[in-house]
Amino acid sequence: MRIAIIFTAMFWLFAGQARSQISFTEKGLDYFMFQQDWSCGVAIIDLNDDAIAEIVVANNSDRNRLYFRFDTLYTDLAQQYGVNQTNHHHSITIADIDKDIRPDLYISGDPPYSYEGR
């Protein structure tokens, strides 16, 4: 069983041989997931029922990301699926909000800022 932990702008995979040998290895570049922005929230869910988890990232200073895994690489398809907004986002919740048996994304954040006159 492989366990993954995601930190801001990094992707860490469990590298220990057993639970008693806990260690992690940064593999973001190997999976094409390295970001250089302010990521604040992350959610992991299998959105397309292919038994491979997709990763949704809320960003504070750049656009949101939605990573789908193809072979061994993750590809950001946020623009294709309409969740690539830039709006100082902080957190993500996944729930069936409209009760249609499909997962919905709720991405919270601050309203757009205007710095004119400050």
C-alpha positions as CSV (number, residue, x, y, z in Angstrom):
1,M,0.0,0.0,0.0
2,R,1.4,3.4,-1.0
3,I,0.5,6.4,1.1
4,A,1.0,9.9,-0.3
5,I,1.2,13.2,1.6
6,I,1.0,16.5,-0.2
7,F,2.5,19.7,1.1
8,T,2.5,23.1,-0.4
9,A,4.3,22.9,-3.8
10,M,5.7,19.5,-3.0
11,F,4.5,15.9,-3.4
12,W,5.8,13.4,-0.9
13,L,5.5,9.7,-1.2
14,F,5.7,7.2,1.6
15,A,9.2,5.6,1.2
16,G,9.4,3.3,4.2
17,Q,9.2,-0.4,3.8
18,A,6.7,-0.8,6.7
19,R,4.7,1.4,9.0
20,S,7.4,1.0,11.6
21,Q,9.9,2.6,9.1
22,I,8.3,5.9,8.4
23,S,10.0,8.1,5.8
24,F,8.9,10.2,2.8
25,T,10.6,11.1,-0.4
26,E,9.8,14.2,-2.4
27,K,8.6,13.1,-5.9
28,G,6.9,16.2,-7.3
29,L,9.2,16.5,-10.3
30,D,8.9,12.8,-11.0
31,Y,5.1,13.2,-11.2
32,F,5.2,16.6,-12.8
33,M,3.5,18.2,-9.8
34,F,6.0,20.8,-8.6
35,Q,4.4,24.2,-8.1
36,Q,5.9,27.6,-7.2
37,D,2.9,29.3,-5.8
38,W,1.0,29.7,-2.6
39,S,-1.1,26.5,-2.3
40,C,-3.4,26.6,0.6
41,G,-5.8,23.7,0.3
42,V,-5.9,20.2,-1.3
43,A,-8.5,17.5,-1.8
44,I,-7.9,14.0,-3.2
45,I,-10.8,12.1,-4.9
46,D,-11.4,9.8,-7.8
47,L,-13.6,12.1,-9.9
48,N,-13.8,9.9,-13.0
49,D,-14.2,6.4,-11.4
50,D,-10.9,5.0,-12.9
51,A,-9.5,4.0,-9.5
52,I,-6.8,6.7,-9.7
53,A,-7.2,9.7,-7.4
54,E,-7.3,13.2,-8.9
55,I,-5.8,16.0,-6.9
56,V,-7.5,19.4,-6.5
57,V,-5.3,22.3,-5.3
58,A,-6.6,25.7,-4.1
59,N,-4.1,28.5,-4.7
60,N,-3.8,31.8,-3.0
61,S,-1.5,33.6,-5.5
62,D,-2.0,31.6,-8.7
63,R,-4.8,29.7,-10.4
64,N,-6.3,26.5,-9.0
65,R,-5.1,23.2,-10.2
66,L,-6.9,19.9,-11.0
67,Y,-4.4,17.1,-11.6
68,F,-5.4,13.9,-13.5
69,R,-2.9,11.0,-13.6
70,F,-2.1,9.5,-17.0
71,D,0.4,6.7,-16.9
72,T,3.0,7.9,-14.4
73,L,2.5,11.7,-14.8
74,Y,-0.1,14.1,-13.4
75,T,-1.5,16.6,-15.8
76,D,-3.2,19.9,-14.8
77,L,-6.7,20.0,-16.4
78,A,-8.2,22.7,-14.3
79,Q,-8.8,25.0,-17.3
80,Q,-10.5,22.2,-19.2
81,Y,-12.9,21.5,-16.3
82,G,-13.5,25.1,-15.3
83,V,-11.9,25.3,-11.9
84,N,-8.7,27.3,-12.8
85,Q,-9.8,30.6,-11.3
86,T,-7.4,32.9,-9.4
87,N,-9.2,34.4,-6.4
88,H,-7.1,34.0,-3.3
89,H,-8.5,30.5,-2.6
90,H,-7.8,28.8,0.7
91,S,-9.6,25.5,1.1
92,I,-11.5,22.8,-0.7
93,T,-14.4,20.6,0.3
94,I,-15.9,17.8,-1.7
95,A,-19.5,16.8,-1.2
96,D,-22.6,16.0,-3.1
97,I,-24.1,19.4,-2.6
98,D,-26.9,19.1,-5.2
99,K,-27.7,15.5,-4.4
100,D,-27.1,14.1,-7.9
101,I,-24.8,11.3,-6.6
102,R,-21.7,13.1,-8.1
103,P,-19.0,14.9,-6.2
104,D,-19.1,18.7,-6.2
105,L,-16.2,21.0,-5.3
106,Y,-16.6,23.9,-3.0
107,I,-13.4,26.1,-3.1
108,S,-13.4,28.9,-0.6
109,G,-11.4,32.1,-0.7
110,D,-11.3,35.8,-0.5
111,P,-13.0,38.1,-3.0
112,P,-10.8,39.7,-5.6
113,Y,-8.7,42.5,-4.2
114,S,-8.3,46.0,-5.6
115,Y,-5.2,47.8,-4.4
116,E,-6.0,51.1,-6.1
117,G,-6.0,54.0,-3.6
118,R,-4.4,52.1,-0.8
